[in-house]
Amino acid sequence: MNFRPVNRPCTARPCTARPRTAQFRIAALLLATAVLVTSATPAVASTETLRRSVSNISQAPLDWLFSPFVGIYSVITRMREQEDPTAVRVVFFFPGIIWNTGVNIGGGTLRLITGGLEFVPGIFLVPFEADLDSLYAPVANAAAMFEMETPCCIDVKFGIDYTAAVN
């Protein structure tokens, strides 16, 4: 087979809408810098943030471990406080334990995640004199099965009842 070129006028022309790469990169860099500078908020932390973070990370697994005990204790305590009929108490007992145990496991998981999120600012921003507000209600205000103040930097508090009201 013999291929012969077709004589057509050339319609290909350079695209005039395409930015020059060097100018485009400089403009993109300036735009990104402007966005970062104008949207930056002051990040503040102190040793208190790092302390809270390490405490949350180290004691969240203990919250998971004690969740069934806290769930049972929580249901029994609330049954004593409420004036429900006996039938409601009987029907609520086992589902209440399962529910409260699940909520406490979830609360321990959030405690671990919160500790992880506060760990990085706690390390890198220790020299500053400010404190990062806790992401969730502080564990220090919650009721717990085991609580001990220590002379070192981390207070021990686990077996937290995440279904109870925080003071």
Phi and psi in radians as a Rosetta constraint file:
Dihedral C 1 N 2 CA 2 C 2 CIRCULARHARMONIC -1.863 0.35
Dihedral N 2 CA 2 C 2 N 3 CIRCULARHARMONIC 2.093 0.35
Dihedral C 2 N 3 CA 3 C 3 CIRCULARHARMONIC -1.683 0.35
Dihedral N 3 CA 3 C 3 N 4 CIRCULARHARMONIC 2.280 0.35
Dihedral C 3 N 4 CA 4 C 4 CIRCULARHARMONIC -2.100 0.35
Dihedral N 4 CA 4 C 4 N 5 CIRCULARHARMONIC 2.301 0.35
Dihedral C 4 N 5 CA 5 C 5 CIRCULARHARMONIC -1.151 0.35
Dihedral N 5 CA 5 C 5 N 6 CIRCULARHARMONIC 2.484 0.35
Dihedral C 5 N 6 CA 6 C 6 CIRCULARHARMONIC -1.536 0.35
Dihedral N 6 CA 6 C 6 N 7 CIRCULARHARMONIC 2.327 0.35
Dihedral C 6 N 7 CA 7 C 7 CIRCULARHARMONIC -1.512 0.35
Dihedral N 7 CA 7 C 7 N 8 CIRCULARHARMONIC 1.704 0.35
Dihedral C 7 N 8 CA 8 C 8 CIRCULARHARMONIC -2.176 0.35
Dihedral N 8 CA 8 C 8 N 9 CIRCULARHARMONIC 2.646 0.35
Dihedral C 8 N 9 CA 9 C 9 CIRCULARHARMONIC -1.218 0.35
Dihedral N 9 CA 9 C 9 N 10 CIRCULARHARMONIC 2.513 0.35
Dihedral C 9 N 10 CA 10 C 10 CIRCULARHARMONIC -1.251 0.35
Dihedral N 10 CA 10 C 10 N 11 CIRCULARHARMONIC 2.105 0.35
Dihedral C 10 N 11 CA 11 C 11 CIRCULARHARMONIC -1.775 0.35
Dihedral N 11 CA 11 C 11 N 12 CIRCULARHARMONIC -0.134 0.35
Dihedral C 11 N 12 CA 12 C 12 CIRCULARHARMONIC -1.288 0.35
Dihedral N 12 CA 12 C 12 N 13 CIRCULARHARMONIC 2.222 0.35
Dihedral C 12 N 13 CA 13 C 13 CIRCULARHARMONIC -2.400 0.35
Dihedral N 13 CA 13 C 13 N 14 CIRCULARHARMONIC 2.727 0.35
Dihedral C 13 N 14 CA 14 C 14 CIRCULARHARMONIC -1.142 0.35
Dihedral N 14 CA 14 C 14 N 15 CIRCULARHARMONIC 2.508 0.35
Dihedral C 14 N 15 CA 15 C 15 CIRCULARHARMONIC -1.307 0.35
Dihedral N 15 CA 15 C 15 N 16 CIRCULARHARMONIC 2.112 0.35
Dihedral C 15 N 16 CA 16 C 16 CIRCULARHARMONIC -1.519 0.35
Dihedral N 16 CA 16 C 16 N 17 CIRCULARHARMONIC -0.222 0.35
Dihedral C 16 N 17 CA 17 C 17 CIRCULARHARMONIC -1.491 0.35
Dihedral N 17 CA 17 C 17 N 18 CIRCULARHARMONIC -0.163 0.35
Dihedral C 17 N 18 CA 18 C 18 CIRCULARHARMONIC -1.375 0.35
Dihedral N 18 CA 18 C 18 N 19 CIRCULARHARMONIC 2.215 0.35
Dihedral C 18 N 19 CA 19 C 19 CIRCULARHARMONIC -1.276 0.35
Dihedral N 19 CA 19 C 19 N 20 CIRCULARHARMONIC 2.680 0.35
Dihedral C 19 N 20 CA 20 C 20 CIRCULARHARMONIC -1.232 0.35
Dihedral N 20 CA 20 C 20 N 21 CIRCULARHARMONIC 2.404 0.35
Dihedral C 20 N 21 CA 21 C 21 CIRCULARHARMONIC -1.107 0.35
Dihedral N 21 CA 21 C 21 N 22 CIRCULARHARMONIC -0.731 0.35
Dihedral C 21 N 22 CA 22 C 22 CIRCULARHARMONIC -1.145 0.35
Dihedral N 22 CA 22 C 22 N 23 CIRCULARHARMONIC -0.788 0.35
Dihedral C 22 N 23 CA 23 C 23 CIRCULARHARMONIC -1.172 0.35
Dihedral N 23 CA 23 C 23 N 24 CIRCULARHARMONIC -0.675 0.35
Dihedral C 23 N 24 CA 24 C 24 CIRCULARHARMONIC -1.109 0.35
Dihedral N 24 CA 24 C 24 N 25 CIRCULARHARMONIC -0.747 0.35
Dihedral C 24 N 25 CA 25 C 25 CIRCULARHARMONIC -1.132 0.35
Dihedral N 25 CA 25 C 25 N 26 CIRCULARHARMONIC -0.725 0.35
Dihedral C 25 N 26 CA 26 C 26 CIRCULARHARMONIC -1.127 0.35
Dihedral N 26 CA 26 C 26 N 27 CIRCULARHARMONIC -0.779 0.35
Dihedral C 26 N 27 CA 27 C 27 CIRCULARHARMONIC -1.113 0.35
Dihedral N 27 CA 27 C 27 N 28 CIRCULARHARMONIC -0.721 0.35
Dihedral C 27 N 28 CA 28 C 28 CIRCULARHARMONIC -1.134 0.35
Dihedral N 28 CA 28 C 28 N 29 CIRCULARHARMONIC -0.705 0.35
Dihedral C 28 N 29 CA 29 C 29 CIRCULARHARMONIC -1.118 0.35
Dihedral N 29 CA 29 C 29 N 30 CIRCULARHARMONIC -0.764 0.35
Dihedral C 29 N 30 CA 30 C 30 CIRCULARHARMONIC -1.126 0.35
Dihedral N 30 CA 30 C 30 N 31 CIRCULARHARMONIC -0.699 0.35
Dihedral C 30 N 31 CA 31 C 31 CIRCULARHARMONIC -1.143 0.35
Dihedral N 31 CA 31 C 31 N 32 CIRCULARHARMONIC -0.766 0.35
Dihedral C 31 N 32 CA 32 C 32 CIRCULARHARMONIC -1.111 0.35
Dihedral N 32 CA 32 C 32 N 33 CIRCULARHARMONIC -0.718 0.35
Dihedral C 32 N 33 CA 33 C 33 CIRCULARHARMONIC -1.109 0.35
Dihedral N 33 CA 33 C 33 N 34 CIRCULARHARMONIC -0.754 0.35
Dihedral C 33 N 34 CA 34 C 34 CIRCULARHARMONIC -1.099 0.35
Dihedral N 34 CA 34 C 34 N 35 CIRCULARHARMONIC -0.717 0.35
Dihedral C 34 N 35 CA 35 C 35 CIRCULARHARMONIC -1.137 0.35
Dihedral N 35 CA 35 C 35 N 36 CIRCULARHARMONIC -0.760 0.35
Dihedral C 35 N 36 CA 36 C 36 CIRCULARHARMONIC -1.151 0.35
Dihedral N 36 CA 36 C 36 N 37 CIRCULARHARMONIC -0.713 0.35
Dihedral C 36 N 37 CA 37 C 37 CIRCULARHARMONIC -1.232 0.35
Dihedral N 37 CA 37 C 37 N 38 CIRCULARHARMONIC -0.743 0.35
Dihedral C 37 N 38 CA 38 C 38 CIRCULARHARMONIC -1.342 0.35
Dihedral N 38 CA 38 C 38 N 39 CIRCULARHARMONIC -0.450 0.35
Dihedral C 38 N 39 CA 39 C 39 CIRCULARHARMONIC -1.694 0.35
Dihedral N 39 CA 39 C 39 N 40 CIRCULARHARMONIC -0.023 0.35
Dihedral C 39 N 40 CA 40 C 40 CIRCULARHARMONIC -1.270 0.35
Dihedral N 40 CA 40 C 40 N 41 CIRCULARHARMONIC 2.342 0.35
Dihedral C 40 N 41 CA 41 C 41 CIRCULARHARMONIC -1.946 0.35
Dihedral N 41 CA 41 C 41 N 42 CIRCULARHARMONIC 2.671 0.35
Dihedral C 41 N 42 CA 42 C 42 CIRCULARHARMONIC -1.159 0.35
Dihedral N 42 CA 42 C 42 N 43 CIRCULARHARMONIC 2.226 0.35
Dihedral C 42 N 43 CA 43 C 43 CIRCULARHARMONIC -1.718 0.35
Dihedral N 43 CA 43 C 43 N 44 CIRCULARHARMONIC 2.214 0.35
Dihedral C 43 N 44 CA 44 C 44 CIRCULARHARMONIC -2.285 0.35
Dihedral N 44 CA 44 C 44 N 45 CIRCULARHARMONIC 2.532 0.35
Dihedral C 44 N 45 CA 45 C 45 CIRCULARHARMONIC -2.796 0.35
Dihedral N 45 CA 45 C 45 N 46 CIRCULARHARMONIC 2.996 0.35
Dihedral C 45 N 46 CA 46 C 46 CIRCULARHARMONIC -2.647 0.35
Dihedral N 46 CA 46 C 46 N 47 CIRCULARHARMONIC -2.990 0.35
Dihedral C 46 N 47 CA 47 C 47 CIRCULARHARMONIC -1.151 0.35
Dihedral N 47 CA 47 C 47 N 48 CIRCULARHARMONIC -0.400 0.35
Dihedral C 47 N 48 CA 48 C 48 CIRCULARHARMONIC -1.092 0.35
Dihedral N 48 CA 48 C 48 N 49 CIRCULARHARMONIC -0.691 0.35
Dihedral C 48 N 49 CA 49 C 49 CIRCULARHARMONIC -1.149 0.35
Dihedral N 49 CA 49 C 49 N 50 CIRCULARHARMONIC -0.776 0.35
Dihedral C 49 N 50 CA 50 C 50 CIRCULARHARMONIC -1.126 0.35
Dihedral N 50 CA 50 C 50 N 51 CIRCULARHARMONIC -0.712 0.35
Dihedral C 50 N 51 CA 51 C 51 CIRCULARHARMONIC -1.076 0.35
Dihedral N 51 CA 51 C 51 N 52 CIRCULARHARMONIC -0.809 0.35
Dihedral C 51 N 52 CA 52 C 52 CIRCULARHARMONIC -1.117 0.35
Dihedral N 52 CA 52 C 52 N 53 CIRCULARHARMONIC -0.688 0.35
Dihedral C 52 N 53 CA 53 C 53 CIRCULARHARMONIC -1.113 0.35
Dihedral N 53 CA 53 C 53 N 54 CIRCULARHARMONIC -0.856 0.35
Dihedral C 53 N 54 CA 54 C 54 CIRCULARHARMONIC -1.128 0.35
Dihedral N 54 CA 54 C 54 N 55 CIRCULARHARMONIC -0.666 0.35
Dihedral C 54 N 55 CA 55 C 55 CIRCULARHARMONIC -1.100 0.35
Dihedral N 55 CA 55 C 55 N 56 CIRCULARHARMONIC -0.778 0.35
Dihedral C 55 N 56 CA 56 C 56 CIRCULARHARMONIC -1.134 0.35
Dihedral N 56 CA 56 C 56 N 57 CIRCULARHARMONIC -0.757 0.35
Dihedral C 56 N 57 CA 57 C 57 CIRCULARHARMONIC -1.150 0.35
Dihedral N 57 CA 57 C 57 N 58 CIRCULARHARMONIC -0.742 0.35
Dihedral C 57 N 58 CA 58 C 58 CIRCULARHARMONIC -1.331 0.35
Dihedral N 58 CA 58 C 58 N 59 CIRCULARHARMONIC -0.471 0.35
Dihedral C 58 N 59 CA 59 C 59 CIRCULARHARMONIC -1.839 0.35
Dihedral N 59 CA 59 C 59 N 60 CIRCULARHARMONIC -0.094 0.35
Dihedral C 59 N 60 CA 60 C 60 CIRCULARHARMONIC -1.086 0.35
Dihedral N 60 CA 60 C 60 N 61 CIRCULARHARMONIC -0.724 0.35
Dihedral C 60 N 61 CA 61 C 61 CIRCULARHARMONIC -1.076 0.35
Dihedral N 61 CA 61 C 61 N 62 CIRCULARHARMONIC -0.542 0.35
Dihedral C 61 N 62 CA 62 C 62 CIRCULARHARMONIC -1.222 0.35
Dihedral N 62 CA 62 C 62 N 63 CIRCULARHARMONIC -0.582 0.35
Dihedral C 62 N 63 CA 63 C 63 CIRCULARHARMONIC -1.085 0.35
Dihedral N 63 CA 63 C 63 N 64 CIRCULARHARMONIC -0.714 0.35
Dihedral C 63 N 64 CA 64 C 64 CIRCULARHARMONIC -1.085 0.35
Dihedral N 64 CA 64 C 64 N 65 CIRCULARHARMONIC -0.781 0.35
Dihedral C 64 N 65 CA 65 C 65 CIRCULARHARMONIC -1.103 0.35
Dihedral N 65 CA 65 C 65 N 66 CIRCULARHARMONIC -0.699 0.35
Dihedral C 65 N 66 CA 66 C 66 CIRCULARHARMONIC -1.570 0.35
Dihedral N 66 CA 66 C 66 N 67 CIRCULARHARMONIC 0.041 0.35
Dihedral C 66 N 67 CA 67 C 67 CIRCULARHARMONIC -0.988 0.35
Dihedral N 67 CA 67 C 67 N 68 CIRCULARHARMONIC -0.759 0.35
Dihedral C 67 N 68 CA 68 C 68 CIRCULARHARMONIC -1.099 0.35
Dihedral N 68 CA 68 C 68 N 69 CIRCULARHARMONIC -0.692 0.35
Dihedral C 68 N 69 CA 69 C 69 CIRCULARHARMONIC -1.181 0.35
Dihedral N 69 CA 69 C 69 N 70 CIRCULARHARMONIC -0.736 0.35
Dihedral C 69 N 70 CA 70 C 70 CIRCULARHARMONIC -1.155 0.35
Dihedral N 70 CA 70 C 70 N 71 CIRCULARHARMONIC -0.675 0.35
Dihedral C 70 N 71 CA 71 C 71 CIRCULARHARMONIC -1.076 0.35
Dihedral N 71 CA 71 C 71 N 72 CIRCULARHARMONIC -0.792 0.35
Dihedral C 71 N 72 CA 72 C 72 CIRCULARHARMONIC -1.125 0.35
Dihedral N 72 CA 72 C 72 N 73 CIRCULARHARMONIC -0.820 0.35
Dihedral C 72 N 73 CA 73 C 73 CIRCULARHARMONIC -1.065 0.35
Dihedral N 73 CA 73 C 73 N 74 CIRCULARHARMONIC -0.725 0.35
Dihedral C 73 N 74 CA 74 C 74 CIRCULARHARMONIC -1.123 0.35
Dihedral N 74 CA 74 C 74 N 75 CIRCULARHARMONIC -0.763 0.35
Dihedral C 74 N 75 CA 75 C 75 CIRCULARHARMONIC -1.147 0.35
Dihedral N 75 CA 75 C 75 N 76 CIRCULARHARMONIC -0.781 0.35
Dihedral C 75 N 76 CA 76 C 76 CIRCULARHARMONIC -1.108 0.35
Dihedral N 76 CA 76 C 76 N 77 CIRCULARHARMONIC -0.739 0.35
Dihedral C 76 N 77 CA 77 C 77 CIRCULARHARMONIC -1.086 0.35
Dihedral N 77 CA 77 C 77 N 78 CIRCULARHARMONIC -0.769 0.35
Dihedral C 77 N 78 CA 78 C 78 CIRCULARHARMONIC -1.234 0.35
Dihedral N 78 CA 78 C 78 N 79 CIRCULARHARMONIC -0.531 0.35
Dihedral C 78 N 79 CA 79 C 79 CIRCULARHARMONIC -1.180 0.35
Dihedral N 79 CA 79 C 79 N 80 CIRCULARHARMONIC -0.585 0.35
Dihedral C 79 N 80 CA 80 C 80 CIRCULARHARMONIC -1.252 0.35
Dihedral N 80 CA 80 C 80 N 81 CIRCULARHARMONIC -0.609 0.35
Dihedral C 80 N 81 CA 81 C 81 CIRCULARHARMONIC -1.353 0.35
Dihedral N 81 CA 81 C 81 N 82 CIRCULARHARMONIC -0.591 0.35
Dihedral C 81 N 82 CA 82 C 82 CIRCULARHARMONIC -1.499 0.35
Dihedral N 82 CA 82 C 82 N 83 CIRCULARHARMONIC 2.622 0.35
Dihedral C 82 N 83 CA 83 C 83 CIRCULARHARMONIC -1.853 0.35
Dihedral N 83 CA 83 C 83 N 84 CIRCULARHARMONIC 1.031 0.35
Dihedral C 83 N 84 CA 84 C 84 CIRCULARHARMONIC -1.531 0.35
Dihedral N 84 CA 84 C 84 N 85 CIRCULARHARMONIC 2.727 0.35
Dihedral C 84 N 85 CA 85 C 85 CIRCULARHARMONIC -1.111 0.35
Dihedral N 85 CA 85 C 85 N 86 CIRCULARHARMONIC 2.765 0.35
Dihedral C 85 N 86 CA 86 C 86 CIRCULARHARMONIC -1.053 0.35
Dihedral N 86 CA 86 C 86 N 87 CIRCULARHARMONIC -0.659 0.35
Dihedral C 86 N 87 CA 87 C 87 CIRCULARHARMONIC -1.080 0.35
Dihedral N 87 CA 87 C 87 N 88 CIRCULARHARMONIC -0.717 0.35
Dihedral C 87 N 88 CA 88 C 88 CIRCULARHARMONIC -1.137 0.35
Dihedral N 88 CA 88 C 88 N 89 CIRCULARHARMONIC -0.715 0.35
Dihedral C 88 N 89 CA 89 C 89 CIRCULARHARMONIC -1.105 0.35
Dihedral N 89 CA 89 C 89 N 90 CIRCULARHARMONIC -0.725 0.35
Dihedral C 89 N 90 CA 90 C 90 CIRCULARHARMONIC -1.170 0.35
Dihedral N 90 CA 90 C 90 N 91 CIRCULARHARMONIC -0.798 0.35
Dihedral C 90 N 91 CA 91 C 91 CIRCULARHARMONIC -1.186 0.35
Dihedral N 91 CA 91 C 91 N 92 CIRCULARHARMONIC -0.621 0.35
Dihedral C 91 N 92 CA 92 C 92 CIRCULARHARMONIC -1.370 0.35
Dihedral N 92 CA 92 C 92 N 93 CIRCULARHARMONIC -0.378 0.35
Dihedral C 92 N 93 CA 93 C 93 CIRCULARHARMONIC -0.986 0.35
Dihedral N 93 CA 93 C 93 N 94 CIRCULARHARMONIC -1.057 0.35
Dihedral C 93 N 94 CA 94 C 94 CIRCULARHARMONIC -1.234 0.35
Dihedral N 94 CA 94 C 94 N 95 CIRCULARHARMONIC -0.774 0.35
Dihedral C 94 N 95 CA 95 C 95 CIRCULARHARMONIC -1.092 0.35
Dihedral N 95 CA 95 C 95 N 96 CIRCULARHARMONIC -0.589 0.35
Dihedral C 95 N 96 CA 96 C 96 CIRCULARHARMONIC -1.133 0.35
Dihedral N 96 CA 96 C 96 N 97 CIRCULARHARMONIC -0.699 0.35
Dihedral C 96 N 97 CA 97 C 97 CIRCULARHARMONIC -1.128 0.35
Dihedral N 97 CA 97 C 97 N 98 CIRCULARHARMONIC -0.779 0.35
Dihedral C 97 N 98 CA 98 C 98 CIRCULARHARMONIC -1.098 0.35
Dihedral N 98 CA 98 C 98 N 99 CIRCULARHARMONIC -0.782 0.35
Dihedral C 98 N 99 CA 99 C 99 CIRCULARHARMONIC -1.098 0.35
Dihedral N 99 CA 99 C 99 N 100 CIRCULARHARMONIC -0.881 0.35
Dihedral C 99 N 100 CA 100 C 100 CIRCULARHARMONIC -1.124 0.35
Dihedral N 100 CA 100 C 100 N 101 CIRCULARHARMONIC -0.630 0.35
Dihedral C 100 N 101 CA 101 C 101 CIRCULARHARMONIC -1.102 0.35
Dihedral N 101 CA 101 C 101 N 102 CIRCULARHARMONIC -0.765 0.35
Dihedral C 101 N 102 CA 102 C 102 CIRCULARHARMONIC -1.106 0.35
Dihedral N 102 CA 102 C 102 N 103 CIRCULARHARMONIC -0.729 0.35
Dihedral C 102 N 103 CA 103 C 103 CIRCULARHARMONIC -1.112 0.35
Dihedral N 103 CA 103 C 103 N 104 CIRCULARHARMONIC -0.711 0.35
Dihedral C 103 N 104 CA 104 C 104 CIRCULARHARMONIC -1.215 0.35
Dihedral N 104 CA 104 C 104 N 105 CIRCULARHARMONIC -0.607 0.35
Dihedral C 104 N 105 CA 105 C 105 CIRCULARHARMONIC -1.140 0.35
Dihedral N 105 CA 105 C 105 N 106 CIRCULARHARMONIC -0.744 0.35
Dihedral C 105 N 106 CA 106 C 106 CIRCULARHARMONIC -1.105 0.35
Dihedral N 106 CA 106 C 106 N 107 CIRCULARHARMONIC -0.688 0.35
Dihedral C 106 N 107 CA 107 C 107 CIRCULARHARMONIC -1.118 0.35
Dihedral N 107 CA 107 C 107 N 108 CIRCULARHARMONIC -0.690 0.35
Dihedral C 107 N 108 CA 108 C 108 CIRCULARHARMONIC -1.129 0.35
Dihedral N 108 CA 108 C 108 N 109 CIRCULARHARMONIC -0.634 0.35
Dihedral C 108 N 109 CA 109 C 109 CIRCULARHARMONIC -1.142 0.35
Dihedral N 109 CA 109 C 109 N 110 CIRCULARHARMONIC -0.774 0.35
Dihedral C 109 N 110 CA 110 C 110 CIRCULARHARMONIC -1.107 0.35
Dihedral N 110 CA 110 C 110 N 111 CIRCULARHARMONIC -0.591 0.35
Dihedral C 110 N 111 CA 111 C 111 CIRCULARHARMONIC -1.114 0.35
Dihedral N 111 CA 111 C 111 N 112 CIRCULARHARMONIC -0.732 0.35
Dihedral C 111 N 112 CA 112 C 112 CIRCULARHARMONIC -1.140 0.35
Dihedral N 112 CA 112 C 112 N 113 CIRCULARHARMONIC -0.777 0.35
Dihedral C 112 N 113 CA 113 C 113 CIRCULARHARMONIC -1.115 0.35
Dihedral N 113 CA 113 C 113 N 114 CIRCULARHARMONIC -0.749 0.35
Dihedral C 113 N 114 CA 114 C 114 CIRCULARHARMONIC -1.069 0.35
Dihedral N 114 CA 114 C 114 N 115 CIRCULARHARMONIC -0.748 0.35
Dihedral C 114 N 115 CA 115 C 115 CIRCULARHARMONIC -1.067 0.35
Dihedral N 115 CA 115 C 115 N 116 CIRCULARHARMONIC -0.702 0.35
Dihedral C 115 N 116 CA 116 C 116 CIRCULARHARMONIC -1.145 0.35
Dihedral N 116 CA 116 C 116 N 117 CIRCULARHARMONIC -0.691 0.35
Dihedral C 116 N 117 CA 117 C 117 CIRCULARHARMONIC -1.224 0.35
Dihedral N 117 CA 117 C 117 N 118 CIRCULARHARMONIC -0.523 0.35
Dihedral C 117 N 118 CA 118 C 118 CIRCULARHARMONIC -1.537 0.35
Dihedral N 118 CA 118 C 118 N 119 CIRCULARHARMONIC -0.187 0.35
Dihedral C 118 N 119 CA 119 C 119 CIRCULARHARMONIC -1.186 0.35
Dihedral N 119 CA 119 C 119 N 120 CIRCULARHARMONIC -0.802 0.35
Dihedral C 119 N 120 CA 120 C 120 CIRCULARHARMONIC -1.105 0.35
Dihedral N 120 CA 120 C 120 N 121 CIRCULARHARMONIC -0.869 0.35
Dihedral C 120 N 121 CA 121 C 121 CIRCULARHARMONIC -1.096 0.35
Dihedral N 121 CA 121 C 121 N 122 CIRCULARHARMONIC -0.583 0.35
Dihedral C 121 N 122 CA 122 C 122 CIRCULARHARMONIC -1.091 0.35
Dihedral N 122 CA 122 C 122 N 123 CIRCULARHARMONIC -0.632 0.35
Dihedral C 122 N 123 CA 123 C 123 CIRCULARHARMONIC -1.334 0.35
Dihedral N 123 CA 123 C 123 N 124 CIRCULARHARMONIC -0.917 0.35
Dihedral C 123 N 124 CA 124 C 124 CIRCULARHARMONIC -1.349 0.35
Dihedral N 124 CA 124 C 124 N 125 CIRCULARHARMONIC -0.335 0.35
Dihedral C 124 N 125 CA 125 C 125 CIRCULARHARMONIC -1.992 0.35
Dihedral N 125 CA 125 C 125 N 126 CIRCULARHARMONIC 0.375 0.35
Dihedral C 125 N 126 CA 126 C 126 CIRCULARHARMONIC -1.045 0.35
Dihedral N 126 CA 126 C 126 N 127 CIRCULARHARMONIC -0.678 0.35
Dihedral C 126 N 127 CA 127 C 127 CIRCULARHARMONIC -1.110 0.35
Dihedral N 127 CA 127 C 127 N 128 CIRCULARHARMONIC -0.285 0.35
Dihedral C 127 N 128 CA 128 C 128 CIRCULARHARMONIC -1.461 0.35
Dihedral N 128 CA 128 C 128 N 129 CIRCULARHARMONIC 2.702 0.35
Dihedral C 128 N 129 CA 129 C 129 CIRCULARHARMONIC -1.639 0.35
Dihedral N 129 CA 129 C 129 N 130 CIRCULARHARMONIC 0.326 0.35
Dihedral C 129 N 130 CA 130 C 130 CIRCULARHARMONIC -1.965 0.35
Dihedral N 130 CA 130 C 130 N 131 CIRCULARHARMONIC 3.019 0.35
Dihedral C 130 N 131 CA 131 C 131 CIRCULARHARMONIC -2.225 0.35
Dihedral N 131 CA 131 C 131 N 132 CIRCULARHARMONIC 2.485 0.35
Dihedral C 131 N 132 CA 132 C 132 CIRCULARHARMONIC -1.484 0.35
Dihedral N 132 CA 132 C 132 N 133 CIRCULARHARMONIC 2.199 0.35
Dihedral C 132 N 133 CA 133 C 133 CIRCULARHARMONIC -1.105 0.35
Dihedral N 133 CA 133 C 133 N 134 CIRCULARHARMONIC 2.521 0.35
Dihedral C 133 N 134 CA 134 C 134 CIRCULARHARMONIC -1.177 0.35
Dihedral N 134 CA 134 C 134 N 135 CIRCULARHARMONIC 2.581 0.35
Dihedral C 134 N 135 CA 135 C 135 CIRCULARHARMONIC -1.254 0.35
Dihedral N 135 CA 135 C 135 N 136 CIRCULARHARMONIC -0.591 0.35
Dihedral C 135 N 136 CA 136 C 136 CIRCULARHARMONIC -2.188 0.35
Dihedral N 136 CA 136 C 136 N 137 CIRCULARHARMONIC 3.112 0.35
Dihedral C 136 N 137 CA 137 C 137 CIRCULARHARMONIC -0.978 0.35
Dihedral N 137 CA 137 C 137 N 138 CIRCULARHARMONIC 2.279 0.35
Dihedral C 137 N 138 CA 138 C 138 CIRCULARHARMONIC -1.063 0.35
Dihedral N 138 CA 138 C 138 N 139 CIRCULARHARMONIC 2.480 0.35
Dihedral C 138 N 139 CA 139 C 139 CIRCULARHARMONIC -1.127 0.35
Dihedral N 139 CA 139 C 139 N 140 CIRCULARHARMONIC -0.481 0.35
Dihedral C 139 N 140 CA 140 C 140 CIRCULARHARMONIC -1.067 0.35
Dihedral N 140 CA 140 C 140 N 141 CIRCULARHARMONIC -0.438 0.35
Dihedral C 140 N 141 CA 141 C 141 CIRCULARHARMONIC -1.582 0.35
Dihedral N 141 CA 141 C 141 N 142 CIRCULARHARMONIC -0.131 0.35
Dihedral C 141 N 142 CA 142 C 142 CIRCULARHARMONIC -1.598 0.35
Dihedral N 142 CA 142 C 142 N 143 CIRCULARHARMONIC 2.728 0.35
Dihedral C 142 N 143 CA 143 C 143 CIRCULARHARMONIC -1.360 0.35
Dihedral N 143 CA 143 C 143 N 144 CIRCULARHARMONIC 2.465 0.35
Dihedral C 143 N 144 CA 144 C 144 CIRCULARHARMONIC -2.455 0.35
Dihedral N 144 CA 144 C 144 N 145 CIRCULARHARMONIC 2.734 0.35
Dihedral C 144 N 145 CA 145 C 145 CIRCULARHARMONIC -1.301 0.35
Dihedral N 145 CA 145 C 145 N 146 CIRCULARHARMONIC -0.615 0.35
Dihedral C 145 N 146 CA 146 C 146 CIRCULARHARMONIC -2.277 0.35
Dihedral N 146 CA 146 C 146 N 147 CIRCULARHARMONIC 2.171 0.35
Dihedral C 146 N 147 CA 147 C 147 CIRCULARHARMONIC -2.497 0.35
Dihedral N 147 CA 147 C 147 N 148 CIRCULARHARMONIC 2.269 0.35
Dihedral C 147 N 148 CA 148 C 148 CIRCULARHARMONIC -2.601 0.35
Dihedral N 148 CA 148 C 148 N 149 CIRCULARHARMONIC 2.208 0.35
Dihedral C 148 N 149 CA 149 C 149 CIRCULARHARMONIC -1.491 0.35
Dihedral N 149 CA 149 C 149 N 150 CIRCULARHARMONIC 2.336 0.35
Dihedral C 149 N 150 CA 150 C 150 CIRCULARHARMONIC -2.034 0.35
Dihedral N 150 CA 150 C 150 N 151 CIRCULARHARMONIC 2.696 0.35
Dihedral C 150 N 151 CA 151 C 151 CIRCULARHARMONIC -1.244 0.35
Dihedral N 151 CA 151 C 151 N 152 CIRCULARHARMONIC -0.333 0.35
Dihedral C 151 N 152 CA 152 C 152 CIRCULARHARMONIC -1.371 0.35
Dihedral N 152 CA 152 C 152 N 153 CIRCULARHARMONIC -3.002 0.35
Dihedral C 152 N 153 CA 153 C 153 CIRCULARHARMONIC -1.373 0.35
Dihedral N 153 CA 153 C 153 N 154 CIRCULARHARMONIC -0.302 0.35
Dihedral C 153 N 154 CA 154 C 154 CIRCULARHARMONIC -1.952 0.35
Dihedral N 154 CA 154 C 154 N 155 CIRCULARHARMONIC 2.125 0.35
Dihedral C 154 N 155 CA 155 C 155 CIRCULARHARMONIC -1.429 0.35
Dihedral N 155 CA 155 C 155 N 156 CIRCULARHARMONIC 2.502 0.35
Dihedral C 155 N 156 CA 156 C 156 CIRCULARHARMONIC -1.685 0.35
Dihedral N 156 CA 156 C 156 N 157 CIRCULARHARMONIC 2.149 0.35
Dihedral C 156 N 157 CA 157 C 157 CIRCULARHARMONIC -2.694 0.35
Dihedral N 157 CA 157 C 157 N 158 CIRCULARHARMONIC 1.970 0.35
Dihedral C 157 N 158 CA 158 C 158 CIRCULARHARMONIC -2.557 0.35
Dihedral N 158 CA 158 C 158 N 159 CIRCULARHARMONIC 3.033 0.35
Dihedral C 158 N 159 CA 159 C 159 CIRCULARHARMONIC 1.283 0.35
Dihedral N 159 CA 159 C 159 N 160 CIRCULARHARMONIC 0.708 0.35
Dihedral C 159 N 160 CA 160 C 160 CIRCULARHARMONIC -1.350 0.35
Dihedral N 160 CA 160 C 160 N 161 CIRCULARHARMONIC 2.398 0.35
Dihedral C 160 N 161 CA 161 C 161 CIRCULARHARMONIC -1.553 0.35
Dihedral N 161 CA 161 C 161 N 162 CIRCULARHARMONIC 1.716 0.35
Dihedral C 161 N 162 CA 162 C 162 CIRCULARHARMONIC -1.329 0.35
Dihedral N 162 CA 162 C 162 N 163 CIRCULARHARMONIC -0.133 0.35
Dihedral C 162 N 163 CA 163 C 163 CIRCULARHARMONIC -1.596 0.35
Dihedral N 163 CA 163 C 163 N 164 CIRCULARHARMONIC -0.183 0.35
Dihedral C 163 N 164 CA 164 C 164 CIRCULARHARMONIC -1.465 0.35
Dihedral N 164 CA 164 C 164 N 165 CIRCULARHARMONIC 2.734 0.35
Dihedral C 164 N 165 CA 165 C 165 CIRCULARHARMONIC -1.249 0.35
Dihedral N 165 CA 165 C 165 N 166 CIRCULARHARMONIC 2.456 0.35
Dihedral C 165 N 166 CA 166 C 166 CIRCULARHARMONIC -1.551 0.35
Dihedral N 166 CA 166 C 166 N 167 CIRCULARHARMONIC 2.341 0.35
